[in-house]
Amino acid sequence: MGENGPVRFLSRAWLAHLSTVTSTASPATTLSVHQRVTGGPDGDVDYTLRVAGGQVTFEPGPEPPMST
């Protein structure tokens, strides 16, 4: 993912940065992955990686699974 620069690891800005720098996906691909990182610089962090409609996003917090 390259250099994070001044973006603090696991912050909302970090999640937004990941969304910006990741490539697009096939429009037919759907994926939702929830991850919990413990012991981060600001404590525990939950986020969801979502791939849908050709877009890759990283969102704060756990989200309900995507329907198929």
C-alpha positions in Angstrom: 0.0 0.0 0.0 3.0 2.2 0.0 3.9 5.0 2.4 1.3 6.1 5.0 3.1 9.4 5.5 1.5 11.5 8.2 -1.6 9.2 8.5 -1.9 7.5 11.9 -2.1 3.7 11.7 -5.7 2.5 12.3 -7.2 6.0 12.4 -10.3 7.0 10.4 -7.9 8.9 8.2 -5.9 5.7 7.6 -9.0 3.9 6.6 -9.9 6.7 4.2 -6.3 6.6 2.8 -6.6 2.8 2.2 -9.8 3.4 0.2 -8.1 6.1 -1.9 -5.0 4.1 -2.7 -6.5 0.7 -3.4 -7.3 -0.3 -7.0 -10.7 -1.0 -8.3 -12.1 -4.5 -8.4 -14.2 -6.4 -10.9 -17.8 -5.2 -10.8 -18.9 -8.9 -10.3 -16.8 -9.2 -7.1 -18.5 -8.9 -3.7 -16.6 -9.3 -0.5 -16.9 -8.0 3.1 -14.2 -8.7 5.7 -14.4 -7.5 9.3 -11.2 -7.2 11.2 -10.5 -6.3 14.8 -7.0 -5.1 15.6 -6.1 -5.2 19.3 -3.4 -3.1 21.0 -3.2 -0.4 18.3 -1.8 3.0 19.0 -5.3 4.3 19.9 -6.5 1.0 21.4 -8.7 -1.7 19.8 -10.0 -0.8 16.3 -12.7 -2.6 14.2 -12.9 -2.0 10.5 -14.6 -3.6 7.4 -13.0 -4.1 4.0 -15.7 -4.0 1.4 -15.5 -4.9 -2.3 -18.7 -4.3 -4.3 -19.6 -2.8 -7.7 -16.0 -2.4 -8.7 -15.1 -0.3 -5.6 -12.8 -1.1 -2.7 -13.6 0.7 0.6 -12.3 0.5 4.2 -14.9 1.5 6.7 -14.7 2.0 10.5 -16.5 -0.4 12.7 -18.1 -3.8 12.1 -20.8 -3.8 9.5 -23.5 -6.4 8.7 -22.5 -8.9 6.0 -23.3 -8.0 2.4 -26.3 -9.8 1.0 -25.7 -11.9 -2.2 
